[in-house]
Amino acid sequence: MEATQEKSLQHATIEITEATTPFADLDDEVKLAIASASDKKAFDITAIDLREIASFTEFFIIASGANQRQVQAISDEINEQLKKQLNSRVIRIEGYNSGEWILLDYGDFIVHIFEQKAREFYDLERLWRDAKRVEIPKEV
């Protein structure tokens, strides 16, 4: 009886690991978009790998700016660098004039640039929590 009690009192340790996508596995366009946002001092940059759960795009890049002008500057930098360095053109831009939430659709990936309050309100990371996160190096 004691042996049975000991077994039932022992707890198995279950280690939960979040699935992530290495930065090195990203396409050059996605890497450049992240680096361009970082160059314009975007903060809280996150990339989400949607390949296993969505068919409309492969990645979301989510970044924040301090105000409307910075959000627009981040958008401009991403557009300019992708066009100049990789001849990649945006398919659609939404929200540029208001600068609260700018969406840049490149087909294979979508960039969301938010003012902080809008990012907290829409909380895309929570909505897409089932997707893998991309490991973004600190030096980017």
C-alpha positions, 0 to 999 in steps of 0.5 A, spaced: 500 500 500 505 504 501 508 503 494 502 505 491 501 511 495 508 513 493 507 512 486 501 517 486 504 522 490 510 523 485 509 528 480 511 528 473 515 534 470 512 536 464 517 541 460 513 546 455 517 549 450 515 554 445 516 553 438 520 558 435 523 559 428 530 561 427 532 568 424 536 565 419 531 561 416 527 567 414 527 570 407 531 576 406 525 581 405 523 579 412 530 580 415 531 587 411 524 589 414 526 587 421 532 591 420 529 597 417 524 598 423 530 597 428 534 602 424 528 607 425 528 606 432 522 601 432 521 598 439 518 591 441 519 588 434 516 581 434 515 577 428 510 571 427 511 565 423 504 564 420 506 558 415 503 553 419 496 556 421 494 561 415 494 561 408 494 568 406 501 570 408 507 567 411 509 572 416 507 578 420 512 583 423 509 587 428 513 594 431 511 600 435 513 607 434 512 613 439 508 617 435 505 618 428 511 621 425 515 615 427 510 610 425 510 613 418 518 614 418 518 606 420 514 605 414 518 609 409 524 606 411 522 599 410 519 601 403 525 604 401 530 599 403 526 593 400 525 597 394 532 599 393 536 593 396 531 587 394 527 591 388 521 588 392 515 593 392 509 593 397 502 591 394 498 595 399 499 600 404 493 602 409 493 607 415 499 611 413 495 618 413 492 617 420 499 613 422 496 610 428 496 603 425 500 602 418 499 596 414 504 594 409 502 588 405 508 585 401 504 578 399 509 573 403 509 577 409 505 583 412 508 589 416 504 592 422 507 598 425 503 601 431 503 607 436 503 604 443 496 605 445 493 602 438 498 596 439 495 594 446 488 595 444 489 590 438 494 586 441 495 581 435 500 577 438 494 575 443 490 573 437 495 569 433 498 566 440 498 559 436 503 561 431 510 560 432 515 566 434 521 568 430 527 569 434 530 576 433 537 577 435 538 583 440 543 586 435 538 587 429 
